[in-house]
Every structure is written in structure tokens, then in C-alpha cells.
Amino acid sequence: MTLVLGGARSGKSRYAESLITAGKPPWTYIATAEPGDEEMAARIKAHRQRRGSCWRTIEAPREVVTVLVEERTPALIDCLTLWLSNLVLADADIDQEIKRLEQALLAREADVVLVANEVGLGIVPEYPLGRQFRDWQGVLNQRMAAQADRVVLMVAGLPLVVKGSLEARQ
């Protein structure tokens, strides 16, 4: 398991895709974004076009764990930040959902790459919901990093290995 962290537009998704495509297809792309407006719909469309036909895309804004349990191919989850946001807005039990994710990842035999934003490097959010979300994202990232074989921090499109090595295949 590999966790790819970074800020917005840091190259996380493209790098994560390159890790999965180093192996043989088919590959599963577990997408957590929802096209809430035209700009987001365009982003989702661009991601799909970039990936090509060897990818099977499953849209799972909140059902990531279910998909992980059912799918047996190498998978990329893009991204845990949107998944968490969707759960927070649905008033889900976040700690329980993270536990379910941890269990599904431990039981998984196929490679998996997780993408998440590193949100703790900026200013303290002004509103309570923003602070709560930032805190939960930090907890989620820490728990995924503890379980991961490799953790990579993306900065300006460059991978910085935090845990494991670049040479290791996920």
C-alpha cells in the first residue's frame, strides 16, 4: 500500500497513477469526487481522459470501503480528502468509517495507492467545521501512513519519500 500526500495541484494524482500503471492492467480507479458544478465536472472529465481505457472507474463518493472489498484488481483511491469531506457532510461516524477503511486495506491482497491532501500546512481555518475537517484529515493521514508500506509527499510535481523507497513496487 502506498499513500501519496500533497497540496493542491502538487502532482499527486498523476504520480499515483504512474505507480499503479507500473503493473499489468486492469486497474481500478475509485473516484470520490462529485460533479457539483461545471468546473468540477470538467476536472473529472479531464482525469478520465488522461487515464485511458485500461482503467475501470468506479464512482464511490462515500462507499470506498465497499468497493475495496469487492474489487480484486490493483486500485487507486483518488482521493481520501474528498471521501472524508463527503462523510463529514453526511454526518457519518468518521472514526468508525476510518476503522472500516483500515480493516478493508489490511484484508486486501491487490496493490492499492491512496491519494490524500496534506491540509495541515496552512492557516487555522476560521470556522469550526473547517477546523474539525482539518483535524480529521490529519488523523486519517496519520492512520493511513502508519499502515502504508510507502508514503510519498508530492511537492511541485516531485516525489519526496517519507516512508519506504521509490524503487519498491507497491
NORFENZI-V458423 format. One record per pair of residues at least 4 apart in sequence whose ideal C-beta (glycine too) atoms are under 8 Angstrom apart, sorted by the first residue. I is the first residue (numbers start at 1). J is the second residue. D is the distance in Angstrom with one decimal. If there is no record, write none. Layout:
BEGIN
I | J | D
I | J | D
END
This chain:
BEGIN
1 | 105 | 6.0
1 | 108 | 7.7
1 | 111 | 7.5
1 | 112 | 5.2
1 | 113 | 7.6
1 | 114 | 7.0
1 | 147 | 6.4
1 | 148 | 4.8
1 | 149 | 5.5
1 | 150 | 7.6
1 | 170 | 6.6
2 | 16 | 7.6
2 | 19 | 5.8
2 | 111 | 7.9
2 | 112 | 7.6
2 | 113 | 4.7
2 | 114 | 7.1
2 | 148 | 6.1
2 | 149 | 6.7
2 | 150 | 4.4
2 | 151 | 7.4
2 | 152 | 6.7
2 | 164 | 7.6
2 | 170 | 4.5
3 | 113 | 7.9
3 | 114 | 4.8
3 | 116 | 6.7
3 | 141 | 7.5
3 | 144 | 4.9
3 | 145 | 5.5
3 | 148 | 4.3
3 | 150 | 7.4
3 | 151 | 4.7
3 | 152 | 7.3
4 | 12 | 5.1
4 | 15 | 5.8
4 | 16 | 4.6
4 | 19 | 7.5
4 | 113 | 6.3
4 | 114 | 6.9
4 | 115 | 5.1
4 | 116 | 7.5
4 | 151 | 8.0
4 | 152 | 5.0
4 | 154 | 6.3
4 | 159 | 8.0
5 | 12 | 7.2
5 | 116 | 5.6
5 | 117 | 7.2
5 | 118 | 4.6
5 | 141 | 6.3
5 | 145 | 7.9
5 | 151 | 6.8
5 | 152 | 7.1
5 | 153 | 5.1
5 | 154 | 7.0
5 | 162 | 7.7
6 | 10 | 3.3
6 | 11 | 6.8
6 | 12 | 4.5
6 | 117 | 7.1
6 | 118 | 6.0
6 | 153 | 6.1
6 | 154 | 3.3
6 | 155 | 6.7
7 | 117 | 6.6
7 | 118 | 6.2
7 | 121 | 7.0
7 | 154 | 7.9
7 | 155 | 7.9
8 | 117 | 6.9
10 | 154 | 4.1
10 | 155 | 6.2
10 | 156 | 6.8
10 | 157 | 6.9
11 | 15 | 5.3
11 | 154 | 4.8
11 | 156 | 7.5
11 | 157 | 3.9
11 | 158 | 7.5
11 | 159 | 8.0
12 | 16 | 6.1
12 | 78 | 7.9
12 | 79 | 7.3
12 | 115 | 5.0
12 | 116 | 8.0
12 | 117 | 7.7
12 | 154 | 4.9
13 | 17 | 6.3
13 | 47 | 6.7
13 | 78 | 5.4
13 | 79 | 7.5
13 | 115 | 5.9
14 | 18 | 6.7
14 | 50 | 7.7
14 | 157 | 8.0
15 | 19 | 6.9
15 | 152 | 7.0
15 | 154 | 5.8
15 | 157 | 8.0
15 | 159 | 5.8
16 | 20 | 6.9
16 | 76 | 5.4
16 | 78 | 6.5
16 | 113 | 4.6
16 | 114 | 7.9
16 | 115 | 4.9
17 | 21 | 6.0
17 | 50 | 7.8
17 | 51 | 6.6
17 | 76 | 6.4
18 | 22 | 6.7
19 | 76 | 7.9
19 | 113 | 5.0
19 | 170 | 5.7
20 | 27 | 5.0
20 | 74 | 5.2
20 | 75 | 7.5
20 | 76 | 5.0
20 | 111 | 6.9
20 | 113 | 5.6
20 | 170 | 7.8
21 | 25 | 7.7
21 | 27 | 6.6
21 | 54 | 7.6
22 | 169 | 6.5
23 | 27 | 7.7
23 | 74 | 5.5
23 | 111 | 6.5
23 | 169 | 7.3
25 | 54 | 4.0
25 | 55 | 7.8
26 | 54 | 6.3
26 | 55 | 7.6
26 | 56 | 5.9
26 | 73 | 5.1
27 | 54 | 6.2
27 | 55 | 5.3
27 | 56 | 7.2
27 | 73 | 6.1
27 | 74 | 5.2
27 | 75 | 7.1
27 | 76 | 6.9
28 | 55 | 7.3
28 | 56 | 5.1
28 | 57 | 7.8
28 | 58 | 6.3
28 | 67 | 7.6
28 | 71 | 4.9
28 | 73 | 4.8
28 | 74 | 7.1
28 | 75 | 4.2
28 | 76 | 7.3
29 | 51 | 6.3
29 | 55 | 4.8
29 | 56 | 6.9
29 | 57 | 4.6
29 | 58 | 7.1
29 | 75 | 7.5
29 | 76 | 5.4
29 | 78 | 6.7
30 | 58 | 5.5
30 | 60 | 5.3
30 | 64 | 5.9
30 | 67 | 5.2
30 | 68 | 7.3
30 | 71 | 7.7
30 | 75 | 5.7
30 | 76 | 6.8
30 | 77 | 4.5
30 | 78 | 7.2
31 | 44 | 7.2
31 | 47 | 7.7
31 | 57 | 5.7
31 | 58 | 6.9
31 | 59 | 5.0
31 | 60 | 6.9
31 | 78 | 6.3
32 | 60 | 6.3
32 | 61 | 5.4
32 | 62 | 7.9
32 | 64 | 6.6
32 | 77 | 7.1
32 | 78 | 6.9
32 | 79 | 6.0
32 | 80 | 7.4
32 | 82 | 4.2
32 | 83 | 4.2
32 | 86 | 6.5
33 | 40 | 6.6
33 | 43 | 7.4
33 | 44 | 5.7
33 | 61 | 7.4
33 | 78 | 7.9
33 | 79 | 7.7
33 | 82 | 5.2
34 | 40 | 7.5
34 | 59 | 8.0
34 | 61 | 5.1
34 | 82 | 7.8
34 | 86 | 7.2
35 | 40 | 5.0
35 | 41 | 3.7
35 | 44 | 5.5
36 | 40 | 5.4
37 | 41 | 7.0
38 | 42 | 6.4
39 | 43 | 6.7
40 | 44 | 6.5
41 | 45 | 6.3
42 | 46 | 6.4
43 | 47 | 6.5
44 | 48 | 6.5
45 | 49 | 6.4
46 | 50 | 6.3
47 | 51 | 6.6
47 | 78 | 7.7
48 | 57 | 6.4
51 | 55 | 4.3
51 | 57 | 7.4
56 | 73 | 7.2
58 | 67 | 5.3
58 | 71 | 7.3
60 | 64 | 5.1
60 | 66 | 7.1
60 | 67 | 4.8
60 | 83 | 7.9
61 | 82 | 7.3
61 | 83 | 7.2
61 | 86 | 4.6
62 | 83 | 6.9
62 | 86 | 4.9
62 | 87 | 5.9
62 | 90 | 6.2
62 | 92 | 7.3
63 | 67 | 6.0
64 | 68 | 6.2
64 | 77 | 5.9
64 | 80 | 7.9
64 | 83 | 5.3
64 | 101 | 6.6
65 | 69 | 6.5
65 | 97 | 7.4
65 | 100 | 4.7
65 | 101 | 5.5
65 | 104 | 4.8
66 | 70 | 6.4
67 | 71 | 5.6
67 | 75 | 7.8
68 | 75 | 6.9
68 | 77 | 7.7
68 | 101 | 7.6
68 | 104 | 4.3
68 | 105 | 6.9
68 | 108 | 6.1
68 | 112 | 7.3
69 | 104 | 5.4
69 | 107 | 7.4
71 | 75 | 5.7
71 | 110 | 7.6
72 | 109 | 7.4
72 | 110 | 5.7
73 | 110 | 5.9
74 | 110 | 5.2
74 | 111 | 4.2
74 | 112 | 7.1
74 | 170 | 7.9
75 | 110 | 6.6
75 | 111 | 7.5
75 | 112 | 5.0
75 | 113 | 7.5
76 | 112 | 7.5
76 | 113 | 4.7
76 | 114 | 8.0
76 | 115 | 7.0
77 | 83 | 7.3
77 | 112 | 6.9
77 | 113 | 7.3
77 | 114 | 5.1
77 | 115 | 6.5
78 | 115 | 4.4
79 | 83 | 7.0
79 | 114 | 8.0
79 | 115 | 4.2
79 | 116 | 5.8
79 | 117 | 6.8
80 | 84 | 6.1
80 | 114 | 5.7
80 | 115 | 6.7
80 | 116 | 4.1
80 | 140 | 6.1
80 | 141 | 7.9
80 | 144 | 6.9
81 | 85 | 6.4
81 | 116 | 5.3
81 | 117 | 4.1
81 | 119 | 7.1
81 | 137 | 6.2
82 | 86 | 6.2
83 | 87 | 6.5
84 | 88 | 6.2
84 | 94 | 7.2
84 | 133 | 7.2
84 | 136 | 6.0
84 | 137 | 5.9
84 | 140 | 5.8
85 | 89 | 6.3
85 | 133 | 6.7
86 | 90 | 6.3
87 | 92 | 4.1
87 | 94 | 6.0
87 | 97 | 5.4
88 | 92 | 7.3
88 | 94 | 6.6
88 | 129 | 7.6
88 | 132 | 7.2
88 | 133 | 5.6
88 | 136 | 6.7
92 | 96 | 7.7
92 | 97 | 5.5
93 | 97 | 6.4
94 | 98 | 6.3
94 | 136 | 5.3
95 | 99 | 6.5
96 | 100 | 6.5
97 | 101 | 6.5
98 | 102 | 6.4
98 | 139 | 7.1
98 | 140 | 5.8
98 | 143 | 5.9
99 | 103 | 6.5
100 | 104 | 6.4
101 | 105 | 6.3
101 | 144 | 7.9
102 | 106 | 6.4
102 | 143 | 6.3
102 | 147 | 6.2
103 | 107 | 6.4
104 | 108 | 6.4
105 | 112 | 6.5
105 | 144 | 7.9
105 | 147 | 6.1
106 | 147 | 7.2
108 | 112 | 5.9
111 | 169 | 7.8
111 | 170 | 4.5
112 | 170 | 7.4
113 | 170 | 6.1
114 | 144 | 5.7
114 | 148 | 7.4
116 | 137 | 7.3
116 | 140 | 6.9
116 | 141 | 5.6
116 | 144 | 6.9
117 | 137 | 6.9
118 | 141 | 6.8
118 | 153 | 6.9
119 | 133 | 7.8
119 | 134 | 5.3
119 | 137 | 4.8
119 | 138 | 7.4
120 | 134 | 6.4
120 | 137 | 7.4
120 | 138 | 5.1
124 | 131 | 6.6
124 | 134 | 7.8
125 | 129 | 8.0
125 | 130 | 2.8
125 | 131 | 4.9
125 | 133 | 7.5
125 | 134 | 5.7
126 | 130 | 6.5
127 | 131 | 7.1
128 | 132 | 6.1
129 | 133 | 6.2
130 | 134 | 6.3
131 | 135 | 6.3
132 | 136 | 6.4
133 | 137 | 6.2
134 | 138 | 6.6
135 | 139 | 6.5
136 | 140 | 6.2
137 | 141 | 6.2
138 | 142 | 6.3
139 | 143 | 6.3
140 | 144 | 6.2
141 | 145 | 6.0
142 | 146 | 6.4
143 | 147 | 6.7
144 | 148 | 6.0
145 | 151 | 4.9
145 | 162 | 7.5
145 | 163 | 6.6
148 | 163 | 6.5
148 | 164 | 7.6
149 | 163 | 7.8
149 | 164 | 5.4
149 | 168 | 6.9
149 | 170 | 6.8
150 | 161 | 7.2
150 | 163 | 6.0
150 | 164 | 3.2
150 | 165 | 7.1
150 | 168 | 5.9
150 | 170 | 6.5
151 | 161 | 7.6
151 | 162 | 4.3
151 | 163 | 4.0
151 | 164 | 6.7
152 | 159 | 4.8
152 | 160 | 6.8
152 | 161 | 5.8
152 | 162 | 6.7
152 | 166 | 7.6
153 | 159 | 7.6
153 | 160 | 4.6
153 | 162 | 5.3
154 | 158 | 7.0
154 | 159 | 6.0
154 | 160 | 7.4
155 | 160 | 5.9
159 | 166 | 6.5
161 | 165 | 6.0
161 | 166 | 5.6
164 | 168 | 5.4
END
